[in-house]
C-alpha cells in the first residue's frame, strides 16, 4: 500500500510548475520534499489534496484515486496561516475538527492532550491573534492532526520557528509517524530531511532531480568525503588522484573524493608519514548531492 504520483504535471498557461514527477511514498513512511521557493512543492501538495487539477498524470492512494471520501483520513498543514484571528483556540479547533466528523467531547479531550504535548495548555481560551507566531503554528498543527489522519501533509511545518519550538514540533511529527501515519512534508532545510526522513524527492524548478531512499541515494552517489585529523601536513593531497576538493582547518582535513576507491590509496600514502588520530570515510551530504545534480549552491 502506498501513495503513488505517476507522470504528475501541472502547467499554468506557458509555465510548468510541476514537470512529470514520478514517486512512490510507502505507507507508514516519512517522506521529504526538498527544494527552494518555486520548486513545485506546494503545487504538488495542492494536486494531492484535489485543490488543483493536474494537467497530466495520476495520483493514487492504496490503488484508488483520492476523492472527497478520503477527506477525513487526510491532515493538511498549509504554509500560510489559515486560522481566524478573532476566535479562541478551543473555538477554532472545535469548528475545524467537527468538519472532520469528530464529536465535541472527543475534540476537547484531544485538544487538551495536544496543548499539553506542545507545552501551551494556558492558550486554550486565548484568541488566535494574541498568540505568538510559534504558538499559532502549534494550533495550526493541532487542527491538522486532531482527527488522527492516516495521511498527513505538512507544508514547511517548521518555517519561522525558534529552535525550541522546532524540536517540540519535530518530536510530535516523529511520534505520529511511529503511530502509523504516513507523513509528507516539504522544507528547504536539508538537515530536517536528513534527521526525519527515510525517503525524499529533491525538486528544482518543477523537475524531479533525485528521489528514493536517502541511504540508498547517498550510497549510490559516487563522491565521498574523507576526514583526516593529525599534526602532519598533508596539503600535498590536493593534487592526488581522485581528490576533488581539499579543506584544511588546524589539524582537521576534509577531502572530497570522486569515489570511495581513492580512500585506500590516500590511507596508504599518509600512514608512511606517521600517526593520525582520525581517518574516516563519510557519506556525502544532501547539499553535496544537490550541487552535483543541479549545478549550483542550495539556497
C-alpha positions in Angstrom: 0.0 0.0 0.0 1.3 3.4 -0.9 0.8 6.9 -2.3 1.8 7.0 -6.0 2.3 10.0 -8.2 2.6 9.0 -11.9 3.8 11.4 -14.6 2.3 14.2 -12.5 2.4 17.6 -14.4 0.9 21.0 -13.7 1.0 23.9 -16.2 -0.3 27.4 -15.8 -0.6 28.7 -19.3 3.1 28.6 -20.6 4.6 28.0 -17.2 5.2 24.4 -16.0 5.1 24.4 -12.2 5.4 20.6 -11.8 7.1 18.7 -14.6 6.4 14.9 -14.9 7.0 13.8 -11.3 7.1 10.0 -10.6 7.4 8.9 -7.0 6.0 6.3 -4.6 5.5 7.0 -0.9 5.4 3.8 1.1 2.6 3.6 3.7 3.9 4.5 7.2 7.0 6.3 5.9 8.2 9.8 6.5 8.8 11.4 3.1 10.5 14.7 2.5 10.0 17.2 -0.4 13.2 19.3 -0.6 13.5 22.4 -2.7 13.7 26.2 -2.7 11.0 28.6 -3.4 9.3 27.9 -6.7 10.5 24.3 -6.8 6.9 22.9 -7.1 6.4 21.5 -3.6 3.2 23.4 -2.7 1.7 22.9 -6.1 2.3 19.1 -5.8 0.5 19.1 -2.4 -2.4 21.0 -3.8 -2.9 18.5 -6.5 -2.7 15.7 -3.9 -5.5 17.4 -2.0 -7.6 18.0 -5.0 -7.3 21.7 -4.7 -5.7 21.8 -8.2 -6.4 19.6 -11.1 -3.3 18.0 -12.7 -2.6 18.9 -16.3 -1.4 15.4 -16.8 -0.7 12.3 -14.8 -2.4 10.5 -11.9 -2.4 10.3 -8.1 -3.5 7.2 -6.3 -3.6 6.2 -2.6 -3.8 2.5 -1.9 -4.6 1.9 -5.6 -7.5 4.4 -5.5 -7.9 7.9 -6.7 -8.0 10.4 -3.9 -11.5 11.9 -3.7 -13.9 13.5 -1.2 -14.5 10.3 0.6 -10.8 10.4 1.7 -11.1 13.8 3.3 -11.4 12.6 6.9 -8.3 10.4 6.5 -6.0 13.3 5.5 -4.5 16.1 7.6 -3.0 19.2 5.9 -0.9 21.9 7.3 -0.6 24.8 4.8 2.4 27.0 4.7 0.2 30.1 5.0 -1.7 30.6 8.3 -5.4 29.7 8.0 -6.7 30.4 11.4 -9.4 33.0 12.3 -7.6 35.7 14.4 -10.7 36.6 16.4 -11.6 33.1 17.5 -10.4 31.5 20.7 -8.2 28.4 20.3 -10.8 26.0 21.5 -13.5 27.6 19.3 -11.3 27.3 16.2 -10.3 23.7 16.9 -13.9 22.7 17.6 -15.1 24.2 14.3 -12.3 22.5 12.2 -12.5 19.1 13.9 -16.3 19.0 13.6 -15.8 19.4 9.8 -13.7 16.1 10.1 -16.6 14.3 11.7 -15.4 14.5 15.3 -17.7 14.9 18.4 -17.4 17.8 20.8 -16.2 15.8 23.8 -13.6 13.9 21.8 -12.3 17.2 20.3 -12.0 18.7 23.8 -10.1 15.7 25.1 -7.7 15.6 22.2 -7.2 19.3 22.3 -6.2 19.1 26.0 -3.8 16.3 25.1 -2.0 18.2 22.3 -1.9 21.5 24.2 -0.1 19.7 27.0 2.2 17.9 24.4 3.1 21.3 22.9 3.6 22.9 26.4 0.9 25.6 25.9 -2.2 24.4 28.0 -2.7 28.1 29.1 -3.6 29.0 25.5 -6.9 27.0 25.2 -9.2 30.0 25.6 -6.9 32.7 24.2 -7.7 34.4 20.9 -5.6 33.3 18.0 -4.4 36.9 17.3 -2.9 37.1 20.9 -0.6 34.1 20.2 3.0 34.3 19.0 3.8 33.0 15.5 5.2 29.8 17.0 2.2 29.2 19.1 -0.1 29.9 16.2 1.8 27.2 14.3 1.2 24.8 17.1 -2.5 25.4 16.9 -2.5 25.0 13.2 -0.7 21.7 13.5 -3.2 20.5 16.1 -6.0 21.4 13.7 -4.3 19.2 11.1 -3.8 16.1 13.2 -6.5 16.1 15.9 -8.7 13.7 13.9 -5.9 11.2 13.7 -5.4 11.1 9.9 -3.5 8.3 8.3 -2.0 10.6 5.6 -0.5 13.9 6.9 0.8 16.6 4.5 2.9 19.3 6.1 4.0 22.3 4.0 7.0 23.9 5.6 5.9 23.0 9.2 9.0 24.4 10.9 9.2 27.7 9.0 10.0 30.7 11.1 10.0 28.9 14.4 12.7 29.2 17.1 14.9 26.2 17.8 12.9 25.2 21.0 9.6 25.1 19.2 11.1 23.3 16.2 12.2 20.5 18.5 8.8 20.3 20.1 7.1 20.0 16.7 9.6 17.6 15.4 9.0 15.3 18.3 5.3 15.4 17.6 5.8 14.6 13.9 8.1 11.6 14.8 5.5 10.3 17.3 2.7 10.5 14.7 4.8 8.6 12.2 5.7 5.9 14.8 2.0 5.5 15.4 1.5 4.6 11.8 0.7 7.8 9.9 2.2 8.3 6.5 3.8 11.8 6.5 4.9 14.0 3.6 6.5 17.3 4.5 8.1 20.0 2.4 11.1 22.0 3.5 14.0 24.0 2.3 16.1 22.7 5.3 18.2 19.7 4.4 19.1 19.0 8.0 15.4 18.4 8.8 15.1 15.9 5.9 18.3 14.1 6.9 17.1 13.8 10.5 13.5 12.8 10.0 13.0 11.1 6.6 13.7 7.7 5.2 12.7 8.8 1.6 12.9 12.1 -0.2 12.4 13.8 -3.5 14.5 16.8 -4.4 12.6 19.2 -6.7 14.2 22.0 -8.7 12.1 24.3 -10.9 9.3 21.8 -11.0 11.6 18.9 -12.0 12.4 15.8 -10.0 16.2 15.9 -9.5 16.5 12.8 -7.4 14.2 10.6 -5.3 14.2 7.4 -3.3 15.6 6.1 0.0 18.1 8.6 1.4 20.6 5.9 2.5 20.5 4.4 -1.0 20.9 7.8 -2.7 23.9 8.6 -0.6 25.4 5.1 -1.1 24.9 5.2 -4.9 26.3 8.7 -5.2 29.9 8.4 -6.2 31.5 11.2 -4.2 32.6 10.6 -0.7 34.2 12.8 2.0 37.4 11.9 3.9 38.0 13.4 7.4 41.6 13.2 8.4 42.9 14.5 11.7 46.6 14.7 12.8 49.5 17.0 13.2 51.2 16.2 9.9 51.0 18.4 6.8 49.1 16.6 4.1 48.3 19.5 1.8 50.1 17.6 -1.0 46.9 15.5 -1.3 45.3 18.5 -3.1 46.9 17.1 -6.3 46.3 13.4 -5.5 44.3 11.3 -8.0 40.6 11.3 -7.3 40.7 14.4 -5.0 38.0 17.0 -5.9 38.4 19.4 -3.0 40.7 19.9 -0.1 40.0 22.0 3.0 42.2 22.3 6.0 41.4 23.8 9.4 44.1 23.5 12.0 44.6 19.7 12.5 41.5 18.7 10.6 41.5 18.0 6.9 38.3 17.5 4.9 38.8 16.0 1.5 36.2 15.3 -1.2 37.0 12.3 -3.4 35.4 11.2 -6.6 34.9 7.6 -5.5 35.5 5.6 -2.3 38.2 3.5 -4.0 40.6 6.5 -3.8 40.4 6.4 0.1 42.6 3.4 0.3 45.4 4.9 -1.8 45.2 8.1 0.3 45.4 6.0 3.5 48.4 4.0 2.3 50.1 7.3 1.4 49.6 9.1 4.8 50.5 6.2 7.1 54.0 6.4 5.8 54.2 9.9 7.3 53.2 9.0 10.9 50.3 8.8 13.3 46.9 10.2 12.5 44.2 10.1 15.2 41.3 10.0 12.7 40.7 8.7 9.2 37.1 8.4 8.3 35.1 8.0 5.0 31.9 9.9 5.2 28.8 9.6 3.0 28.0 12.8 1.0 25.6 15.4 2.4 22.3 16.1 0.7 23.9 19.5 -0.1 26.7 17.8 -2.0 24.2 15.8 -3.9 22.1 18.8 -4.7 25.0 20.8 -6.0 26.2 17.8 -8.2 22.7 17.3 -9.6 21.6 20.9 -10.0 24.9 22.5 -10.6 24.5 25.4 -8.0 24.6 26.0 -4.3 21.4 25.2 -2.5 19.7 28.3 -1.1 
